[in-house]
Amino acid sequence: MRKSGIIHIGPFKFCVFLMLTLILLSRCSHFNDARWSNTTFAEANDLFHQGRYVASLDKYSEITEKYPAKADRALFEMGIVYAHPRNGQKDYQKSLECFQKLIEEYPGSEYRQNSEMMIFNIRNVVLKDQTITAQQMQIEMLRHDVQGKENEIVTLKKNMEASEKSMEAFEKSMEALDQKIFDYATQKRSVDTILIEKSARRLMVISQGEVLKTYKIALGGNPIGPKERQGDNKTPEGTYVIDARNRDSQYHLSLHISYPNERDKNRAKELGVSPGGDIMIHGIKNGSSWVGDAHAEVDWTKGCIAVTNEEIEEIAKLAPNGTIVEIRP
C-alpha cells in the first residue's frame, strides 16, 4: 500500500511457511484458515496497488466475516484504504468507523495503538475543515451585508486573512496526514528504479512501474550534457545502480552511484582524460540544512544530484543498494 509521508504501516507482507510445515499441518483446520486468510489478504493488497479500492475493501470485508481471528488486521487495512489520499472515494467517516470498531471489539489487538493515532490525526483534519467551512460561510454573509460600510469591510478583510491562515494550516494538516498514509502504504515496498530527468530537475522513485513520489533536485554547476571528465561539474547521463551509501557524508547522507560505467570510461579514454567519480544522490551540506527547498533554485553541486535532508532520508529508506538509477538529459 502507498501514500500518500510518517509511523509507517501499510498492507502487511505475510509469513511464508516452510513446505515441510505445510505438509505436517495440512489437516489442521486452524492452519488451513490461516493459509486461506493470508491468500485473501494478498488478493486485497494486490487490488489496492492496482487502484481498485472498492474491490480491495470488499476483500477485507470478506476476511472479517470468514476469518474472525484476522478481523482486527482487516479493519485496520480498511481504515487505511478509506483514508488514502489517492482513493477517489476517500471517506474519513468510514475510516474512523473501522478504527473505532477495532479498538472497541479487539482491545488487545496489536493494531490498537496505531488505530488510536490514526483516529487522532483524522479527527484533527475534519475539525479544521469544519472550522474553515464555517468561517467561509460567515465571510459570504458579510459580503452580502457590506454595501460600502467601511467598518464591515475592515472586519471582512480580517476574517478573510484569518480564513487564509486557517486554510494554510488545514492544507499543512492534510499534507501531513497524506504523508502518514503514504508512509503506511510504502513501508513494506522497495523502490526498484530511480529516474532522474535533468532538464526537468526532477527525481522520481518507482516501484514496479508505479511512481511513488517525485522530488525537486539540484544538479552540477554545468548541467547540460553528460559528464566527460573529472572536474567538469557535469551530472552524468546513462544507467547506473546504487552501489554504496555513506551516513558520515559531509552532505548529511549520500547514496553512491556506479559512475563511471563502461561507456563513460571509453569516452574518457578517447578524450585522453580521467572520467572522474564520486557521483552521489545526497542531501544539503552539513550546517546548511536551513536552506531547505530553496537549494533547488540553483545548480550548485560538482556533478551530484541533491535533495533536502528529509528527502534523502526518505529515499534511502525506500531504495536499497542495487536499485537502478537512470539519468536522462
HELIX and SHEET records of a PDB file:
HELIX    1   1 MET A   19  LEU A   25  1                                   7    
HELIX    2   2 SER A   29  HIS A   49  1                                  21    
HELIX    3   3 TYR A   53  LYS A   66  1                                  14    
HELIX    4   4 PRO A   68  LYS A   70  5                                   3    
HELIX    5   5 ALA A   71  ALA A   83  1                                  13    
HELIX    6   6 TYR A   92  GLU A  105  1                                  14    
HELIX    7   7 ARG A  112  VAL A  146  1                                  35    
HELIX    8   8 GLU A  150  THR A  186  1                                  37    
HELIX    9   9 GLU A  262  LEU A  271  1                                  10    
HELIX   10  10 SER A  289  GLU A  297  5                                   9    
HELIX   11  11 ASN A  309  LEU A  318  1                                  10    
SHEET    1   A 8 GLU A 210  LYS A 216  0                                        
SHEET    2   A 8 ARG A 202  SER A 207 -1                                        
SHEET    3   A 8 THR A 193  GLU A 197 -1                                        
SHEET    4   A 8 ILE A 324  ARG A 328  1                                        
SHEET    5   A 8 GLY A 238  ASN A 246 -1                                        
SHEET    6   A 8 SER A 254  ILE A 257 -1                                        
SHEET    7   A 8 MET A 280  HIS A 282 -1                                        
SHEET    8   A 8 ILE A 305  ALA A 306  1                                        
END                                                                             
